[in-house]
Amino acid sequence: MTQTGNGLSVLRGQGYSRLFAAGLINGIGDRFSSVAMLALVLQLTGSGMAVGISLGVRVLPYLFMAPLGGMLAGRLPRKTIMMAVDIMRVPVALSFLWINGEDRLWLLYAGSFILAAGEAVYSPVRKSSIPLLAAPDSLLRINGLEQLMNGSVLILGAFTGGLVSLWFGPETAFVMNAASFLVAALLLWGLQFPHNAGKTEEGTKHDSSAGQSELQQGKAGRLRTLKYVAGGSLVLQVIIAYELLVPVINGWDNVLISVYAVQVFHAGDVGVGAFYAALGIGLSLSFFAGRLVKKRLLAVALAGLLAEGLLLMGISASSHFAAAFLLYILLSLSGGVGNACLDTLVMRETPSSMQPVIFGMLSAAGGSLIGVSMLSAGWLLDYVEPRQLGFAGGAGFAGIALLLGGYYLVRSKRKSLSRI
């Protein structure tokens, strides 16, 4: 990372490298477990509803636990929170070893719920740590690296996880997931926040625009945060609407990835892993494509969502596994660039003392809605063909992109006229 005027760039770069490495290892292990879990559910039940339940229970905890993560980040050191969550997830990850029949699927559902609850706490704490470890003018690049990390997780975790599950059985994948949590916690042990940023990290230094920490003022502080978001910039309003609308449909696509691979293209475990690897390739490429983006971040994000919708419709009509694989790469490329732009806009538009709460709220809303969406996908697949559901989801994405783009143009035009 290049030197900037604040004199903290080198120190921040070193801090982020540990956060990046921990997230990479943690994510790879989790993907090993996720692919093995989905393959195990389909093997034991062959039910789309069971897949929907197993995915849905992984995101429903976000409704309650993500805001908790945002509040804890203002009261406890963020490194401590992330390490504690990783360590507590080790025995839960190992509990999947006892699943040997359909009568023990409850153990998988319960364990998935607990693991997801930990991730719901972990995620907003980690994301709100990024601005403390990265120079302000590097945020877009760092968020691009986050997409590269997610892509690497899918390539190394999902695809390799599919092979491990096929060759060595799901038990090996579950053990590797537990080990990844331990390694990630050890990496975070050496994480050091820069001296000036550390005060913010401990909740003792705050933006002048935010006053005292919103996180240390209980209910009144959270209400002020909600008021700030509701009355904030037009950009934030569009992003919040995005986070409320897109997850309603996004859960369908998450369920359909496994269903397409196993039931439509008859590619089994390797097919599931290959499709996730395609998503990983697209996210990795989005890091390089995102470096070409310099301005109009919101427009780029909405254009990416429109492209995702069109590509989902293309996947639903695809008759060859290879064609669907390539379309998934393009789908993830579009989404990765858009996600980096959206995260950067939130970090730029929101005071740092409010970011844990904001990210917690967005994670809670998005995760909960995706969970409901996944459950609805599992139910719908008992009545609707997978390709029909996929086409409807793609059309929904395209419609949301056009709706939000239109809203932004109308509101910005009104603001311009009011200044005249």
GISULPE-V976784 format. One record per residue. OMEGA is omega in whole degrees, -180 to 180 (none if undefined). Layout:
# GISULPE-V976784
omega
OMEGA
OMEGA
This chain:
# GISULPE-V976784
omega
-176
-180
176
-172
-176
175
-177
-171
-177
-180
179
179
178
179
-179
-179
177
177
179
-178
179
178
179
-178
178
-178
179
179
180
179
174
-177
-177
180
179
-179
-180
179
180
179
180
180
-176
-173
-174
-174
173
178
179
177
179
178
-177
176
-178
-178
179
-178
179
179
-179
-179
-175
-170
-180
175
177
177
178
179
-180
-178
177
-176
-177
175
-175
178
180
-180
-176
179
-179
180
180
-177
-178
-179
-178
-179
179
179
-179
-178
179
180
-177
-180
-179
178
-177
-179
178
178
177
179
177
-180
-179
179
178
179
-178
178
-180
177
176
179
179
175
-174
-169
179
177
180
-176
179
175
-175
179
178
-177
-179
177
-177
-178
179
-173
-179
178
180
178
171
176
177
177
175
177
179
178
178
177
-179
-179
-176
-177
-174
-177
178
178
177
178
179
179
-179
-173
-173
180
-178
-179
179
179
-180
178
-180
176
178
179
-179
178
179
-180
179
179
178
177
180
178
-180
-179
178
174
176
-174
-178
179
-179
178
176
-178
179
177
-179
176
-173
175
179
-180
-176
-177
178
-177
177
-174
-177
-179
173
-174
-179
179
-180
177
177
177
177
179
179
-179
-177
-179
-177
-175
177
179
179
179
179
-179
179
177
176
-177
179
-175
-175
-179
180
-179
-174
179
178
-178
180
178
-175
179
180
-179
177
-175
-172
-170
-179
-178
175
-178
174
-178
-178
178
177
179
-179
179
177
176
176
175
179
178
179
178
178
178
-179
177
-179
177
-179
179
177
-178
-179
-177
-178
-175
-179
178
179
-179
-180
175
177
178
176
178
177
180
180
-180
177
176
177
179
-178
-180
-176
-180
-178
180
-178
179
178
178
180
179
176
176
180
178
-178
176
179
-179
-180
177
180
-180
178
179
-178
179
179
179
178
-180
179
-173
-174
174
-173
-179
180
-173
177
179
-179
180
177
179
-180
178
-180
-178
-178
-179
180
-179
176
178
177
180
178
179
179
177
177
178
-178
-178
174
-177
-175
177
-179
-178
179
179
178
179
179
178
178
178
178
177
-179
179
179
180
-180
179
-178
177
178
178
-178
-179
-180
-179
-180
178
177
179
179
180
-179
179
-178
none
